């Protein structure tokens, strides 16, 4: 047995020894140990070094409240986890952990030089370098970043699985201590669906550290816990989650839970299919908060040495883990609970070197009991200094006068542990996150829940009630109340017989820090961020009078522990310094998360390939097989270009674009949004939604429309076809489909409920193959026979037919200006029909073209792309599409906005073409259009910008589209287009947008 | 006229095989005939009764006849699903002609994924934020909801409380298949590699 390991007791399995390494050195532990308990059993308290001064740091607490005993876990570049609390991480065979923030080793750390310079690194040091002379932060930053810091982030991708799980329940009980167990018992007996979560590997909370003197129903505490847990687990309506932290309490009783599933197991023992962590998203009808209380320290000179530990933690190490935290323990307290701890530690085998109690008066019973146990007493005294390096070995004690100042001679007491208790803070973090209001309670010198906003009830220690009997009864009450609130009937909970001599901190003497009496006081409040009582006082002196400001200035409570053990102490010191009461000073806001959770858990399974859908059309596989390159359009993957072997994509675009105007080009247009519109008022509806008139569109006829929002700006465009007098087929842009349907439904449901119109999305009902080019009607004739040629089927018409029994809709629509058909077949036949077109089009050298060629082809014709030419600030008039805005029909969405003074301005940017003087020069998309041949000094007066730019293989020169101020009246004017870098602006002429017509004219 | 190769249908998940885990199974029901009905619920109900011999479903419920399922989608919307050879749209178009209702054939717009087994709810609960407890989402329940980035209709079969039909948009089907497979990994599903690896635009 290791030197500090007790022969019996605790929840460790002495038959299962485990060896792990700390900084490469083997440490022996047992199953059930945490790293902390195993290290303590081996006599080692020093774990790491502090953030700023690199001072040795030991183990202060027992669980998630631990501020400073952090390690780096795992050696792999992918699996390594920083800032693991040794008080929470269970040991397993082969576990490897390393101290953090120490180099080259924990014992000999070069950064400890910072400690000798401590006077020069005061509170607000970082802040002062930010705000100091220019360049100060630039100079200090690299040095500070190297010296400060916690663990190291992994450098490689995380190989583990994480997942989200959603659950609803009637009653969520947070905390599995005495109150939580009883709440779960009461709620589950009523039949409510109960989820009980506990941070630790074992339910029981404070009961696990109780002495066997305490009994519940004549059972020892642990026995009782095991029985209570078994009873709960046997109920189908109860879910118990161990190693699970409720990290965030959000609106409407939505609570985030973080479950660590496998980190406590050796890699070989981890179930292959289990995730490493789960993030539970729970919606509870009622929440019972049974989160316990967190003991706080007292700030005294040199209180940061390893071996200074919270008194309750010291007892718990002895009784829960069978690890004696010290053999010669000095206790320092301001309340009765620590006396109970002292007696328990003595019972466990430690010598109590003395009890130092700062209170002016102490309960006679306790004094008598201590005397009986021959414990040295130091009443109305405080610790004013310590000695020791890797572990405390001596404390200096002085009597305190009526002002709390040290007086009289200094007594030196040898010890190997200082068990300190400054009282208990009810763990109100989640309560506060739920928007609950706190109230300062002078009796416990801490904040407790006052007013609830959400449906939750606090029970037990987190409610400021510390004695075990009350914790149990409050648990029953809270569980019963929660079940009733969730709609269940009260169940009878069997009565419990409790025997306990435990004393509590119900009467706590307000004491935040002890003056050293020497003029130099380095009394730590925040052990992780190296914030001392002096730093807090300095912050007040420098004018940081609000706790929120003082917190940020000193970095108090801003570490991974979020000041769980130190917060209230800091508020106490700030209040004292300002000469105010604590309630006047208040607390900083508790925010989610309660403790830091991994990014893996937040991402869950939604990462990598599962991060977002990859939507493919029915012809997607064909494009892949053809070697297409794809571009993303929303979640769609669209074939962008089909380069042949050895061909650059730029050349491929030129080839494809040429083919579409000389032979046959074929485009997969399936992603177009499609909406089926039915109802006798459909025409009126379209009149109101689009800017142009729809009253007279004949059956089988198609029309292009622009859709505006209320602000008069172009929102979407597309072709809508009349299938019957009361039946229309609308198409939208690929990216805009969902937005357009919402827009239509919004108006139908809220503005025009009187209209008899109904809409249903059919975007994916139809696969669309678009063929284009002078020979395309021959291919149509080969497949469908006569009746579809240029003379039989005019532009902007639609015919329904069949091919081999498959229904087909043939639209004479063109987005290229070329003779073109858009052919719709049911999606399941999409691939078949595409194959047919490719097979029968081969004789015409049919050429698939992608979206890039499509963009080029429509630019040749001067057609807009919503989102490329428009940007949400573009009216139809800005596009010089006045012809599409009906002046005769009634109102339509956005009409009124077209008559605002700003929208009728003459100098609004307008849609024009640009032809460069040198046709081989292609201007940049997004480039500025200016009036001068050289770029003047900024700010450069802008005429507009280029929206689209290509080299056109069909016109054999560059073409560009642009938005230029008052462009419609500038035809023929010379302008200049800036280049990236410092290139000379390119000379160009403003033209109309239809380059095919322009080309034909010239 | 030239000879044209025989038509073939391709279901969205034709490239996937059914998955079997420990207490959970997943497969696609390809090619099912589907129709969306919109309009006054009483009129839709009458048509559902005459065409499919099914009752009008109450809110958030489905009704089933021998040949079809009728899902309540909203106060003016029903989705009817039947076998591949059914011609629901034609039948409903006739029944609702002139009644100010919309009948839309959506056979190709969606596919149906069936997830079944006593672990099915646990699998779904990793993706769905609804309360899918067996006491809440009982047999015959239906919900229009989102699964991660996808819109779905989720229905619990009337004859089998652990069998779910998930109606999903065609182009979202592969994503959802893989997402459910991932959620079922714990219960023995093989992880499914998303159709990916396309060369993307530089």
Interface residues (C-beta under 8 A of the other chain):
Chain A: X161 X163 X164 X165 X166 X167 X168 X193 X273 X274 X275 X281 X283 X605 X606 X609 X610 X612 X613 X614 X615 X616 X617 X618 X620 X624 X627 X628 X629 X630 X631 X632 X635 X636 X637 X640 X641 X649 X676 X678 X679 X680 X756 X758 X759 X760 X761 X762 X763 X764 X765 X766 X767 X782 X783 X785 X803 X804 X805 X806 X826 X827 X828 X829 X830 X831 X832 X835 X836 X839 X840
Chain B: X1 X2 X4 X5 X6 X7 X8 X9 X10 X11 X31 X36 X38 X39 X76 X100 X101 X102 X103 X104 X105 X106 X107 X108 X109 X110 X125 X126 X127 X128 X129 X130 X131 X133 X135 X136 X148 X149 X150 X169 X170 X171 X172 X174 X175 X176 X178 X179 X182 X183 X185 X186 X187 X188 X193 X194 X195 X196 X198 X199 X200 X201 X202
